[in-house]
């Protein structure tokens, strides 16, 4: 191959230097370093995924050999009112959880991004619930929402309002679970927003101050566009987390009262590990996988309109 150069007004062709060849030893080392992850992917992700797809088309109870039923599990699933109820509960939980956690995490990140004394301590304090187990979080939630001794009802009493049975009222159980989930997970999303805020060049804010931009205008026209990529990441992670929610419901309410807080993953768990209907549970898992994939693809499609990478 050749490249063209201009010499003394004339165009001459010069040979292009050959691309460096990769030595076989480097390639072998690359595969050697990547092999643990590849083995993990095949053994713990790809193989179970294919196995669950096979089981989703069978009747399997762990005791007898699987019996092929085709799309019978999916037909049964789409005709099951309990499944649709759990899907509605999951959607309701997502509508409450995703915007609340995203907005609160952004507000905390903006506050913690200030250059004040003791901010490192506050950042660590907000992250403590993230590393706490749901069992510990359930004890904290009981101290707040216990109908007899909880702080929430004490505050309502001071305001002259009647006490509520937060986790036993079908109308309040999912909002209460969403509030607890926000408290537990907001610290992690705050860290992501902090990283995005600190990546915005300070010169932009200085130029805006010189031009007389107010604090709100600086936030609207500099901060929000500057962290749009981080906001997109937070929305994707939070949406996936919501559709996979299980621990908080299992520990705090076990789907009660009367199924009002039963989410789809808890329904999947019961079908597979309580009723031993592994084929049917695998079908639920694949429907949930398709929903998560579709939601993620829609978010990636829409992000072109408002996400700016600079």
C-alpha positions as CSV (number, residue, x, y, z in Angstrom):
1,X,0.0,0.0,0.0
2,X,1.1,3.6,-0.6
3,X,0.5,7.0,0.7
4,X,0.6,10.3,-1.3
5,X,3.0,13.1,-0.3
6,X,3.6,16.5,-2.0
7,X,7.2,17.2,-2.9
8,X,8.2,20.3,-4.9
9,X,4.7,20.8,-6.2
10,X,4.5,17.2,-7.4
11,X,2.6,14.3,-5.9
12,X,4.7,11.3,-5.2
13,X,3.8,7.9,-3.8
14,X,5.7,6.5,-0.8
15,X,5.3,3.1,0.7
16,X,3.3,2.9,3.9
17,X,5.1,1.3,6.8
18,X,3.7,-2.2,7.5
19,X,1.4,-2.6,10.5
20,X,3.2,-4.2,13.4
21,X,2.5,-7.9,13.7
22,X,1.2,-9.3,16.9
23,X,3.4,-12.1,18.2
24,X,1.7,-15.4,19.0
25,X,3.0,-15.2,22.6
26,X,1.1,-12.0,23.3
27,X,-2.1,-13.5,22.0
28,X,-1.6,-16.6,24.2
29,X,-1.0,-14.4,27.2
30,X,-4.2,-12.4,26.4
31,X,-6.3,-15.6,26.3
32,X,-4.6,-16.8,29.5
33,X,-5.6,-13.7,31.4
34,X,-9.1,-13.7,29.9
35,X,-9.7,-17.4,30.5
36,X,-10.9,-17.2,34.1
37,X,-13.7,-14.8,33.1
38,X,-14.5,-16.8,30.0
39,X,-14.8,-20.0,32.0
40,X,-17.0,-18.2,34.6
41,X,-19.2,-16.8,31.8
42,X,-19.6,-20.3,30.2
43,X,-20.0,-22.3,33.4
44,X,-22.1,-19.8,35.5
45,X,-24.0,-17.8,32.9
46,X,-24.2,-19.2,29.4
47,X,-24.8,-22.8,30.3
48,X,-27.4,-22.1,33.0
49,X,-29.1,-19.7,30.6
50,X,-29.4,-22.4,27.9
51,X,-30.5,-25.0,30.4
52,X,-33.3,-22.7,31.7
53,X,-34.5,-22.2,28.1
54,X,-34.7,-25.9,27.7
55,X,-36.5,-26.4,31.1
56,X,-39.0,-23.6,30.2
57,X,-40.4,-25.9,27.6
58,X,-40.7,-28.9,29.9
59,X,-42.6,-30.1,32.9
60,X,-39.9,-30.7,35.5
61,X,-40.2,-31.1,39.3
62,X,-36.6,-32.1,40.1
63,X,-37.6,-35.6,41.0
64,X,-38.7,-37.1,37.6
65,X,-37.1,-36.6,34.2
66,X,-38.2,-33.5,32.4
67,X,-41.1,-34.0,30.0
68,X,-41.2,-31.8,26.9
69,X,-44.4,-29.6,26.7
70,X,-43.4,-27.1,24.1
71,X,-44.9,-23.6,24.8
72,X,-47.3,-25.0,27.3
73,X,-45.7,-23.2,30.3
74,X,-45.9,-19.9,28.5
75,X,-49.5,-20.4,27.6
76,X,-50.3,-21.2,31.2
77,X,-48.2,-18.2,32.3
78,X,-50.0,-15.7,30.2
79,X,-53.3,-17.0,31.4
80,X,-52.4,-16.9,35.1
81,X,-54.0,-13.9,36.8
82,X,-51.5,-14.2,39.7
83,X,-48.6,-13.7,37.3
84,X,-50.3,-10.5,35.9
85,X,-51.0,-9.3,39.5
86,X,-47.3,-9.7,40.4
87,X,-46.3,-7.9,37.2
88,X,-48.6,-5.0,38.1
89,X,-47.1,-4.9,41.6
90,X,-43.6,-4.8,40.1
91,X,-44.5,-2.0,37.7
92,X,-46.1,0.0,40.6
93,X,-42.9,-0.6,42.6
94,X,-40.8,0.6,39.7
95,X,-42.9,3.8,39.1
96,X,-42.3,4.8,42.8
97,X,-38.7,3.6,43.2
98,X,-36.9,4.6,40.1
99,X,-37.7,8.4,40.0
100,X,-37.5,8.7,43.8
101,X,-34.0,7.1,44.0
102,X,-32.7,9.0,41.0
103,X,-33.9,12.4,42.2
104,X,-32.7,11.8,45.8
105,X,-29.3,10.5,44.7
106,X,-28.8,13.5,42.5
107,X,-29.8,15.9,45.3
108,X,-27.5,14.2,47.8
109,X,-24.6,14.2,45.2
110,X,-25.0,18.0,44.6
111,X,-25.0,18.6,48.4
112,X,-22.0,16.3,49.0
113,X,-20.1,17.9,46.2
114,X,-19.7,21.1,48.1
115,X,-16.2,21.8,49.5
116,X,-17.0,21.9,53.2
117,X,-15.5,20.3,56.2
118,X,-16.7,16.8,57.2
119,X,-18.1,15.9,53.7
120,X,-16.1,12.7,53.6
121,X,-17.8,11.5,56.8
122,X,-21.3,12.2,55.3
123,X,-20.3,10.4,52.1
124,X,-19.4,7.3,54.1
125,X,-22.6,7.6,56.2
126,X,-24.8,7.6,53.2
127,X,-23.1,4.5,51.8
128,X,-23.5,2.4,55.0
129,X,-27.0,1.1,54.1
130,X,-25.7,-0.1,50.7
131,X,-23.3,-2.6,52.3
132,X,-25.8,-3.7,54.9
133,X,-27.8,-6.9,54.4
134,X,-31.6,-6.8,54.0
135,X,-32.0,-8.5,57.3
136,X,-30.4,-5.6,59.1
137,X,-32.4,-3.1,57.0
138,X,-35.6,-5.0,57.9
139,X,-34.8,-4.4,61.6
140,X,-34.2,-0.7,60.9
141,X,-37.5,-0.5,58.9
142,X,-39.4,-2.1,61.8
143,X,-38.1,0.6,64.2
144,X,-39.6,3.1,61.8
145,X,-42.8,1.5,60.5
146,X,-43.8,-0.7,63.4
147,X,-47.5,0.0,64.0
148,X,-47.2,0.1,67.8
149,X,-43.7,1.6,68.5
150,X,-42.5,2.9,65.1
151,X,-41.2,6.4,64.6
152,X,-43.5,7.0,61.6
153,X,-46.7,6.6,63.6
154,X,-45.2,8.7,66.5
155,X,-44.7,11.5,64.0
156,X,-48.3,11.1,62.7
157,X,-49.5,11.3,66.3
158,X,-47.7,14.6,66.8
159,X,-49.4,15.9,63.7
160,X,-52.8,14.7,64.9
161,X,-53.1,12.0,62.3
162,X,-54.2,8.4,62.9
163,X,-51.6,5.6,63.0
164,X,-51.1,3.5,60.0
165,X,-50.3,-0.2,59.6
166,X,-47.6,0.4,57.0
167,X,-46.7,-3.2,56.0
168,X,-50.1,-4.8,56.5
169,X,-52.2,-2.3,54.5
170,X,-52.5,-3.3,50.9
171,X,-52.6,0.4,49.8
172,X,-49.4,1.3,51.7
173,X,-47.2,-1.8,51.6
174,X,-45.6,-1.2,48.2
175,X,-44.9,2.6,48.8
176,X,-43.4,1.6,52.2
177,X,-41.2,-1.0,50.6
178,X,-40.1,1.5,47.9
179,X,-39.2,4.0,50.6
180,X,-37.0,1.5,52.4
181,X,-35.4,0.3,49.1
182,X,-34.6,4.0,48.3
183,X,-33.0,4.5,51.7
184,X,-30.9,1.4,51.2
185,X,-29.7,1.9,47.6
186,X,-29.5,5.7,47.3
187,X,-25.9,5.8,48.6
188,X,-24.5,3.8,45.6
189,X,-26.3,5.9,43.1
190,X,-25.1,9.0,44.9
191,X,-21.5,7.9,44.4
192,X,-22.1,7.5,40.7
193,X,-23.6,11.0,40.5
194,X,-20.7,12.4,42.5
195,X,-18.2,11.0,40.0
196,X,-20.2,12.6,37.2
197,X,-20.3,16.0,38.9
198,X,-16.6,16.0,39.6
199,X,-15.9,15.3,35.9
200,X,-17.5,18.6,34.9
201,X,-14.7,21.2,34.3
202,X,-14.8,24.0,36.9
203,X,-14.1,26.5,34.1
204,X,-17.6,26.1,32.8
205,X,-19.1,27.3,36.1
206,X,-16.6,30.1,36.4
207,X,-17.5,31.4,32.9
208,X,-21.2,31.2,33.8
209,X,-20.7,33.1,37.0
210,X,-18.8,35.8,35.1
211,X,-21.8,36.1,32.7
212,X,-24.1,36.5,35.6
213,X,-25.9,33.1,35.4
214,X,-27.9,32.2,38.5
215,X,-27.4,29.0,40.5
216,X,-30.5,27.5,38.9
217,X,-29.3,28.3,35.4
218,X,-25.9,26.9,36.1
219,X,-27.5,23.7,37.3
220,X,-29.9,23.5,34.4
221,X,-27.6,24.4,31.5
222,X,-24.2,23.0,32.9
223,X,-24.8,20.4,35.5
224,X,-27.7,18.5,34.0
225,X,-26.2,18.2,30.5
226,X,-22.8,17.4,32.0
227,X,-24.1,14.4,34.0
228,X,-26.6,13.2,31.4
229,X,-24.5,10.1,30.7
230,X,-24.3,9.3,34.5
231,X,-28.1,9.9,34.8
232,X,-28.7,7.4,32.0
233,X,-26.5,4.8,33.7
234,X,-28.3,5.3,37.0
235,X,-31.7,4.9,35.3
236,X,-30.7,1.7,33.5
237,X,-29.2,0.2,36.7
238,X,-32.1,1.2,38.8
239,X,-34.7,-0.1,36.4
240,X,-33.0,-3.5,36.1
241,X,-32.6,-3.6,39.9
242,X,-36.3,-2.9,40.3
243,X,-37.4,-5.7,38.0
244,X,-35.2,-8.1,39.9
245,X,-36.3,-7.0,43.4
246,X,-36.7,-10.0,45.7
247,X,-34.8,-9.7,49.0
248,X,-36.7,-6.8,50.6
249,X,-40.1,-8.3,49.8
250,X,-39.0,-11.8,50.9
251,X,-37.6,-10.6,54.2
252,X,-40.1,-7.8,55.1
253,X,-43.5,-9.0,53.9
254,X,-43.2,-12.3,52.1
255,X,-45.6,-10.9,49.5
256,X,-48.3,-10.0,51.9
257,X,-50.8,-8.9,52.8
258,X,-52.9,-11.2,50.5
259,X,-50.3,-10.9,47.7
260,X,-50.4,-7.1,47.6
261,X,-46.6,-6.9,47.7
262,X,-45.8,-10.1,45.8
263,X,-43.3,-9.1,43.0
264,X,-42.6,-11.2,39.9
265,X,-39.2,-12.6,41.2
266,X,-40.8,-13.7,44.4
267,X,-43.5,-15.4,42.4
268,X,-40.8,-17.1,40.3
269,X,-39.0,-18.2,43.5
270,X,-42.2,-19.8,44.9
271,X,-43.0,-21.7,41.8
272,X,-39.5,-23.1,41.5
273,X,-38.4,-23.7,45.1
274,X,-41.6,-24.1,47.0
275,X,-43.9,-25.8,44.5
276,X,-40.9,-27.5,42.6
277,X,-42.4,-26.4,39.2
278,X,-39.0,-25.7,37.7
279,X,-40.3,-25.7,34.1
280,X,-42.9,-23.1,34.9
281,X,-40.5,-21.1,36.9
282,X,-38.0,-21.1,34.0
283,X,-40.7,-19.7,31.8
284,X,-41.4,-16.9,34.2
285,X,-37.6,-16.2,34.3
286,X,-37.5,-16.0,30.5
287,X,-40.5,-13.6,30.3
288,X,-38.8,-11.5,32.9
289,X,-35.6,-11.6,31.0
290,X,-37.3,-10.4,27.8
291,X,-39.0,-7.5,29.7
292,X,-35.7,-6.4,31.2
293,X,-34.0,-6.6,27.8
294,X,-36.9,-4.7,26.1
295,X,-36.8,-2.0,28.7
296,X,-33.1,-1.6,28.4
297,X,-33.2,-1.4,24.6
298,X,-35.9,1.3,24.8
299,X,-33.8,3.3,27.2
300,X,-30.8,3.0,24.9
301,X,-33.0,4.1,22.0
302,X,-34.3,7.2,23.9
303,X,-30.9,8.2,25.3
304,X,-29.9,9.6,21.9
305,X,-32.3,12.4,22.4
306,X,-31.1,13.7,25.8
307,X,-27.7,12.2,26.7
308,X,-24.7,14.3,25.7
309,X,-21.2,12.9,26.0
310,X,-18.5,15.7,25.9
